[in-house]
Amino acid sequence: MHIREALSEDNNNLQELQAKCPQGTTLIVSTVNTPDFFARAKAYESYKVIVACEENRIIGSHAWAIRNAFVNGQLNRIGYSFQAFISPDHRKKGLAKNLLQYMEDQLIQNGAILVYGLIMEGNLPSMKLVESLGFKLHRTLVMPALAVYKEMKVPSKGKIRSMVREDLDAVAKLMNDTWQGYELYEPTSAEGLAAFIQRVPAYSFDNLFVVEDQGEILACLGFWDWRQIMRITVIERSLKMRMLGSLMNLVGRFRPMPRVVNAGDTLKQIMLTPIAFKEPAHLTQLLRYMNNQALSSGIGQIFCICESSHPLLNSMKGFIRINTGVNLYVKPLEAKTWMSDKPVFVDGIDM
């Protein structure tokens, strides 16, 4: 077995292996990056995708990104670990540990002081794996899923419009003000925000909306359409999900309710990024406007990720919302390096 950097010609083999590695607990899904396997990683300015090979056969893969972010009030290089999967017939042989250790060595060589990863609640095998390698649970965040199933009334204060280049300075400042003091946040600028919009696959100014009142931008909201970079297919629902589905079907006889997903369905979802606002009420306008846009496009769910006590959640009143816990695991790569107890920022592209 040997580890190497993934190549563009590995695209089909990686997709085939990824399809054999379903994920989830309450909702088990097959997630396949398509049409370009590497589009998921290209959202980051600096990233690496590696593969483990047995002779010429790919038996595992892992990816990470490197960026600058605040840790204990200081801007440092950090690593983000994501999208690891192993061939079903090569699990429990130490391969995942080898890939993670390879990543750590590379991150240290590139000056990262810590690495973090996100693991959905209930994924005990992944939790045990990273804990065995020295990762510690820092905090459990929340990923609210907003059901898109009916048109919503949009508050009329201010004007909602698409973002344009002339807004970059104001939106960058609003983002920095919204997330000031949060661990793992990287301050942005007009240039940095423009680079993000250009870099992220299936993303453009058409994905961004602002609320403006008397020339002042009060909120900004963008979305990443997962349909354009990955195919998410439902394989199985847990007993809890099946019971919830039956309840929704029953209630749906008397009032509008979200469509119940079944095995074989392809999910149509968007993740919110970036998010910036002066007040939750300003963001409520954009969320409801985006709900209506998503409804007309066939989107079924809207996602974001934040602290369980973040004001962002106050903007979601009127939505049917299902919260999922997301565990933030962190491992220092330098002695005496650790995150503070301040609130944590996680960008939507990390999910």
C-alpha positions as a printed NumPy array, in Angstrom:
array([[  0.   ,   0.   ,   0.   ],
       [  1.236,   3.495,  -0.82 ],
       [ -0.163,   7.023,  -0.472],
       [  0.028,   9.646,  -3.222],
       [ -1.65 ,  12.839,  -4.327],
       [ -4.872,  12.297,  -6.264],
       [ -4.777,  13.095,  -9.976],
       [ -7.506,  14.339, -12.303],
       [ -7.53 ,  10.964, -14.039],
       [ -8.554,   9.379, -10.711],
       [-11.93 ,  11.115, -10.958],
       [-14.046,   8.104, -12.019],
       [-12.349,   5.652,  -9.66 ],
       [-12.801,   8.016,  -6.719],
       [-16.477,   8.478,  -7.537],
       [-16.987,   4.71 ,  -7.761],
       [-15.302,   4.141,  -4.398],
       [-17.149,   7.045,  -2.776],
       [-20.478,   5.526,  -3.877],
       [-19.587,   2.37 ,  -1.929],
       [-19.107,   4.339,   1.286],
       [-22.513,   5.601,   2.525],
       [-22.681,   7.93 ,   5.512],
       [-25.145,   9.051,   8.138],
       [-27.091,   7.451,  10.976],
       [-30.659,   8.777,  11.146],
       [-30.592,   9.239,   7.374],
       [-28.138,   7.023,   5.515],
       [-27.134,   8.516,   2.188],
       [-24.741,   7.96 ,  -0.669],
       [-22.786,  11.147,  -1.403],
       [-20.841,  11.259,  -4.654],
       [-18.976,  14.335,  -5.877],
       [-20.106,  14.793,  -9.463],
       [-19.382,  15.589, -12.223],
       [-15.977,  16.676, -10.878],
       [-14.865,  14.761,  -7.787],
       [-12.423,  17.55 ,  -6.92 ],
       [-15.009,  20.37 ,  -6.998],
       [-15.7  ,  19.854,  -3.287],
       [-12.064,  20.596,  -2.426],
       [-11.683,  23.441,  -4.915],
       [-13.79 ,  25.632,  -2.633],
       [-10.584,  26.212,  -0.664],
       [ -7.69 ,  28.369,  -1.756],
       [ -5.16 ,  25.783,  -0.562],
       [ -6.165,  22.117,  -0.476],
       [ -4.847,  18.604,  -1.031],
       [ -6.601,  15.353,  -1.949],
       [ -4.678,  12.129,  -1.404],
       [ -5.381,   8.477,  -2.184],
       [ -4.213,   5.194,  -0.731],
       [ -3.457,   2.574,  -3.374],
       [ -2.967,  -1.158,  -3.344],
       [ -0.988,  -1.791,  -6.495],
       [ -2.994,   0.327,  -9.002],
       [ -6.31 ,   0.187,  -7.166],
       [ -7.523,   3.13 ,  -5.053],
       [ -8.698,   1.833,  -1.671],
       [ -9.075,   5.067,   0.275],
       [ -9.   ,   8.843,   0.049],
       [ -8.749,  11.889,   2.288],
       [ -8.651,  15.655,   1.826],
       [ -7.597,  18.687,   3.809],
       [ -7.391,  22.437,   3.438],
       [ -5.026,  25.021,   4.918],
       [ -6.094,  28.55 ,   5.722],
       [ -5.514,  31.424,   8.131],
       [ -7.876,  31.896,  11.063],
       [ -8.052,  33.275,  14.568],
       [ -6.984,  30.945,  17.367],
       [ -6.831,  32.502,  20.843],
       [ -6.956,  35.969,  19.341],
       [ -4.017,  35.418,  16.983],
       [ -4.156,  34.823,  13.244],
       [ -2.525,  31.455,  12.519],
       [ -2.35 ,  28.79 ,   9.837],
       [ -4.738,  25.937,  10.551],
       [ -5.795,  22.752,   8.802],
       [ -9.262,  21.401,   8.109],
       [ -9.669,  17.635,   7.67 ],
       [-12.566,  16.417,   5.535],
       [-13.967,  13.773,   3.204],
       [-12.205,  10.617,   4.27 ],
       [-13.511,   7.283,   3.024],
       [-12.106,   3.756,   2.899],
       [-13.037,   0.799,   0.714],
       [-15.413,  -1.462,   2.712],
       [-13.086,  -4.46 ,   2.318],
       [-10.079,  -2.522,   3.679],
       [-11.563,  -1.133,   6.89 ],
       [-10.253,  -1.871,  10.389],
       [ -6.749,  -2.348,   8.991],
       [ -5.282,   0.98 ,  10.098],
       [ -5.612,   2.619,   6.682],
       [ -7.653,   5.582,   7.961],
       [ -5.046,   6.24 ,  10.648],
       [ -2.293,   6.178,   8.029],
       [ -4.123,   8.748,   5.907],
       [ -4.727,  11.04 ,   8.876],
       [ -1.134,  10.771,  10.036],
       [  0.05 ,  11.583,   6.516],
       [ -2.162,  14.671,   6.605],
       [ -0.786,  15.782,   9.976],
       [  2.803,  15.486,   8.756],
       [  1.972,  17.613,   5.725],
       [  0.151,  20.234,   7.8  ],
       [  3.052,  20.542,  10.225],
       [  5.47 ,  21.01 ,   7.327],
       [  3.223,  23.837,   6.085],
       [  3.152,  25.638,   9.42 ],
       [ -0.325,  24.724,  10.682],
       [ -0.663,  24.975,  14.462],
       [ -3.794,  22.831,  14.713],
       [ -6.221,  20.771,  12.654],
       [ -9.976,  20.482,  13.072],
       [-12.689,  18.263,  11.671],
       [-16.487,  17.948,  11.824],
       [-18.274,  14.7  ,  12.667],
       [-22.041,  14.292,  12.659],
       [-23.651,  13.213,  15.914],
       [-24.045,   9.459,  16.21 ],
       [-21.032,   8.622,  14.033],
       [-19.292,   6.674,  16.794],
       [-16.71 ,   4.886,  14.597],
       [-15.338,   8.202,  13.295],
       [-15.334,   9.72 ,  16.78 ],
       [-13.381,   6.792,  18.202],
       [-10.921,   6.946,  15.304],
       [-10.015,  10.616,  15.697],
       [ -9.941,  10.384,  19.491],
       [ -7.416,   7.546,  19.214],
       [ -5.201,   9.94 ,  17.231],
       [ -5.314,  12.732,  19.8  ],
       [ -8.271,  14.787,  18.607],
       [-10.45 ,  16.232,  21.379],
       [-14.11 ,  17.18 ,  21.227],
       [-14.081,  20.962,  21.485],
       [-17.794,  21.669,  21.126],
       [-21.004,  20.405,  19.576],
       [-22.404,  22.848,  17.041],
       [-25.828,  22.741,  15.42 ],
       [-26.729,  22.311,  11.762],
       [-30.34 ,  23.463,  11.307],
       [-32.143,  22.111,   8.27 ],
       [-34.932,  24.384,   7.047],
       [-37.679,  22.65 ,   5.085],
       [-38.624,  24.323,   1.797],
       [-42.232,  23.462,   1.039],
       [-44.337,  26.633,   0.819],
       [-43.975,  30.276,  -0.142],
       [-43.289,  32.593,   2.78 ],
       [-44.198,  36.22 ,   3.301],
       [-41.113,  38.438,   3.082],
       [-40.947,  41.492,   5.392],
       [-40.964,  44.687,   3.351],
       [-38.356,  46.813,   5.152],
       [-35.492,  47.618,   2.774],
       [-34.827,  46.322,  -0.708],
       [-33.645,  42.794,  -1.512],
       [-31.422,  42.515,  -4.561],
       [-28.547,  40.506,  -5.979],
       [-25.095,  41.446,  -4.783],
       [-22.815,  43.3  ,  -7.205],
       [-19.088,  44.033,  -7.214],
       [-19.659,  47.508,  -5.829],
       [-20.965,  45.859,  -2.63 ],
       [-17.77 ,  43.924,  -1.887],
       [-16.279,  46.405,   0.591],
       [-19.509,  46.848,   2.533],
       [-20.281,  43.118,   2.638],
       [-16.729,  42.225,   3.719],
       [-16.988,  44.728,   6.58 ],
       [-20.4  ,  43.366,   7.566],
       [-19.018,  39.812,   7.621],
       [-16.104,  40.877,   9.817],
       [-18.45 ,  42.705,  12.19 ],
       [-20.813,  39.703,  12.375],
       [-18.097,  37.196,  13.233],
       [-15.622,  39.392,  15.114],
       [-14.071,  37.543,  18.048],
       [-15.069,  34.065,  16.848],
       [-12.516,  31.273,  16.914],
       [-11.603,  29.871,  13.468],
       [-12.848,  32.973,  11.646],
       [-10.615,  34.419,   8.943],
       [-11.177,  38.15 ,   8.391],
       [-12.027,  38.953,   4.818],
       [-11.724,  41.937,   2.49 ],
       [-13.247,  43.016,  -0.806],
       [-10.413,  41.217,  -2.605],
       [-10.719,  38.107,  -0.436],
       [-14.466,  37.929,  -0.907],
       [-14.137,  38.381,  -4.662],
       [-11.578,  35.558,  -4.757],
       [-13.966,  33.31 ,  -2.788],
       [-16.815,  33.991,  -5.222],
       [-14.593,  33.245,  -8.198],
       [-12.939,  30.173,  -6.673],
       [-15.887,  28.161,  -5.351],
       [-17.32 ,  25.828,  -8.022],
       [-20.95 ,  26.417,  -9.021],
       [-20.867,  29.822,  -7.323],
       [-21.109,  33.409,  -8.553],
       [-22.619,  36.794,  -7.703],
       [-25.953,  35.207,  -8.705],
       [-25.718,  33.145,  -5.494],
       [-25.597,  36.23 ,  -3.252],
       [-28.358,  38.542,  -2.042],
       [-28.342,  41.63 ,   0.154],
       [-30.882,  43.732,   2.027],
       [-30.279,  47.426,   1.455],
       [-32.049,  50.327,   3.145],
       [-31.252,  53.968,   2.382],
       [-27.944,  52.967,   0.829],
       [-26.846,  50.791,   3.775],
       [-26.419,  47.01 ,   3.459],
       [-28.117,  45.428,   6.468],
       [-27.607,  41.743,   5.651],
       [-25.999,  39.438,   3.104],
       [-26.772,  35.809,   2.389],
       [-25.251,  33.431,  -0.144],
       [-25.905,  29.802,  -1.001],
       [-23.9  ,  26.896,  -2.391],
       [-26.087,  24.623,  -4.521],
       [-24.96 ,  21.109,  -3.638],
       [-26.849,  19.68 ,  -6.637],
       [-24.145,  21.088,  -8.915],
       [-21.204,  19.476,  -7.116],
       [-22.542,  16.285,  -5.535],
       [-25.301,  13.724,  -5.833],
       [-26.91 ,  12.819,  -2.497],
       [-29.125,   9.717,  -2.648],
       [-31.147,   8.328,   0.256],
       [-30.321,   4.693,   0.963],
       [-32.149,   4.077,   4.229],
       [-34.077,   5.92 ,   6.941],
       [-33.78 ,   5.142,  10.653],
       [-36.828,   4.151,  12.692],
       [-36.931,   7.704,  14.085],
       [-36.983,   9.159,  10.564],
       [-39.673,   6.716,   9.411],
       [-41.856,   7.603,  12.399],
       [-41.338,  11.312,  11.739],
       [-42.271,  10.742,   8.106],
       [-45.496,   8.997,   9.081],
       [-46.382,  11.876,  11.391],
       [-45.71 ,  14.431,   8.667],
       [-47.88 ,  12.501,   6.209],
       [-50.69 ,  12.473,   8.765],
       [-50.454,  16.186,   9.533],
       [-50.145,  16.856,   5.786],
       [-53.774,  15.865,   5.351],
       [-54.797,  19.045,   7.164],
       [-52.056,  21.599,   6.409],
       [-49.101,  22.084,   4.054],
       [-46.103,  20.003,   5.145],
       [-42.665,  19.21 ,   3.685],
       [-42.417,  16.242,   1.366],
       [-41.242,  13.09 ,   3.147],
       [-38.011,  11.677,   1.707],
       [-37.841,   7.977,   0.898],
       [-35.153,   5.491,  -0.019],
       [-33.966,   6.136,  -3.564],
       [-34.719,   9.855,  -3.478],
       [-32.047,  12.307,  -4.633],
       [-31.865,  15.182,  -2.162],
       [-31.881,  18.759,  -3.427],
       [-30.164,  20.96 ,  -0.874],
       [-28.293,  24.24 ,  -0.491],
       [-25.821,  25.378,   2.175],
       [-25.768,  29.009,   3.274],
       [-22.452,  30.846,   2.848],
       [-21.57 ,  33.567,   3.547],
       [-23.866,  34.888,   6.272],
       [-23.677,  38.444,   7.598],
       [-26.227,  40.71 ,   9.271],
       [-26.717,  43.62 ,  11.624],
       [-29.85 ,  42.194,  13.261],
       [-31.579,  38.785,  12.996],
       [-34.661,  40.549,  11.612],
       [-32.615,  41.733,   8.628],
       [-31.538,  38.163,   7.949],
       [-35.112,  36.911,   8.276],
       [-35.976,  38.886,   5.146],
       [-33.226,  37.195,   3.166],
       [-33.978,  33.712,   4.505],
       [-37.63 ,  33.977,   3.502],
       [-36.719,  35.445,   0.132],
       [-34.232,  32.608,  -0.423],
       [-36.878,  30.077,   0.637],
       [-39.15 ,  31.348,  -2.134],
       [-36.332,  31.272,  -4.673],
       [-35.42 ,  27.723,  -3.591],
       [-39.048,  26.604,  -3.806],
       [-39.266,  27.68 ,  -7.433],
       [-35.992,  25.828,  -8.157],
       [-37.089,  22.529,  -6.615],
       [-34.814,  22.781,  -3.554],
       [-36.021,  20.769,  -0.561],
       [-33.771,  21.859,   2.301],
       [-31.637,  24.843,   3.334],
       [-28.722,  24.258,   5.714],
       [-26.253,  26.284,   7.748],
       [-24.025,  25.614,  10.759],
       [-23.482,  27.67 ,  13.897],
       [-23.308,  27.725,  17.683],
       [-26.481,  26.449,  19.354],
       [-26.976,  29.867,  20.974],
       [-26.103,  32.046,  17.967],
       [-28.502,  34.927,  17.084],
       [-28.633,  33.483,  13.562],
       [-31.169,  30.936,  14.823],
       [-33.521,  33.754,  15.844],
       [-33.945,  34.632,  12.175],
       [-35.538,  31.243,  11.42 ],
       [-38.911,  31.767,  13.077],
       [-41.744,  30.456,  10.926],
       [-39.636,  27.704,   9.352],
       [-39.969,  24.009,  10.081],
       [-36.492,  23.287,  11.385],
       [-34.698,  20.062,  12.274],
       [-31.432,  20.476,  14.167],
       [-28.558,  18.031,  13.844],
       [-25.6  ,  18.086,  16.206],
       [-22.173,  18.439,  14.61 ],
       [-19.132,  17.635,  16.757],
       [-16.112,  19.891,  16.321],
       [-12.908,  17.937,  16.952],
       [ -9.558,  19.702,  17.309],
       [ -5.97 ,  18.489,  17.568],
       [ -3.022,  20.79 ,  18.359],
       [ -0.006,  20.376,  16.081],
       [  2.188,  22.562,  18.284],
       [  2.812,  22.268,  22.019],
       [  0.631,  24.461,  24.251],
       [ -1.713,  25.328,  21.38 ],
       [ -5.42 ,  25.191,  22.054],
       [ -8.593,  27.046,  21.237],
       [-10.278,  29.365,  23.719],
       [-13.847,  29.043,  24.965],
       [-15.017,  31.856,  22.684],
       [-17.773,  31.106,  20.132],
       [-16.673,  29.215,  17.021],
       [-17.185,  30.124,  13.368],
       [-17.506,  27.361,  10.764],
       [-17.975,  28.272,   7.105],
       [-20.727,  26.508,   5.169],
       [-18.188,  25.138,   2.689],
       [-16.825,  22.935,   5.491],
       [-19.961,  20.763,   5.528]])
